[in-house]
Amino acid sequence: MARHAPAKTSNDRASRDDSEVRSHAPRGAARGIWSGSISFGLLQIPVSLIPAESRSDELHFRLLDRRDLAPVRYERVSTATGKPVEWKDIVKGYEIEKDSYVVVEPEDFAKANVKATQTIDIQDFVPRDQIDPAFFETPYFVVPQPRSMKAYVLLRDALKKRDAVAVATFVLRTREHLVAVMPGNNGALMLEVLRFGHQLKDVEDVPLPAPSSTAAPSERELAMADQLIGGMMSDWEPRKYKDRYYRDVMKVIEEKASTGATTEHHARTAGTVARDDVVDLLALLEKSVAKTGRAANETRPGPKKARATRAGGARKAAKKRRAA
């Protein structure tokens, strides 16, 4: 059976860190985190932003003392003295070299803050397929105010017609962000916070295969891979993909809360260990194509079965006619 932690004292409650308190905040309807306007030429489109990520099903855990299940607090301890440090004595420092820091005070950050505005300023329009997915960071729904519905739809449809993305900047919580505003498949305008160029590694520093690599596949291998992909093509249905880890962890928690024991829910699949030795790509592709074809055939009645059913029906009808 699940054990319960000892009752919290008033000091324990006061010491709970902010992140733990936020994780247990009531979950209400979606609320806007920012309100302002999209600046589109001479148009100002009043909108608000609502996070598109749903975090209601995230797993949250507390660190506990195994002996009595008392929550464990983090303490701010000096590495030099080993003694606790009070908040009033803590400053932020940037390490410019090993063990050498520059202290940055709140007023220093204030000097670097950009002036907050209430506009999403469109800088450029670019083809949608030119933005690498690696730049996308956080999605938001762009929700129009009632009086701006027509202008909102105008921008959405114009972007859709051009298959373009509006690249813009706006300030959220004292920080300027680069963003992309684009039409989503849900009929809404979506705003995606983008990473700046300096936040991504240079592709030249990543060991990727060169275009003229000797590991280039043969025409037959490429054709077989294309056949395999074609056999597995389907429409995008995001809700059919389940978070098996979350589901299994919740089952384990429920079992342990009721019985104190747990069972394994997600058995490991044999034969999925990555191998570094040379493999016969063509043989693997042929097996994969054959397996995909069998799976597809099993999901629909085969022609032989259908013909046999029709033949059986014809024989029964002829027998009835002879009997008559």
PyMOL commands that set and color helices and strands:
alter all, ss='L'
color gray80, all
select helices_A, chain A and resi 10-14+18-23+87-89+106-112+128-130+133-135+146-162+197-199+203-205+219-232+238-240+244-258+281-298+303-323
alter helices_A, ss='H'
color red, helices_A
select strands_A, chain A and resi 34-40+43-51+92-97+100-104+119-127+136-144+164-172+175-183+189-194
alter strands_A, ss='S'
color yellow, strands_A
deselect
rebuild
show_as cartoon
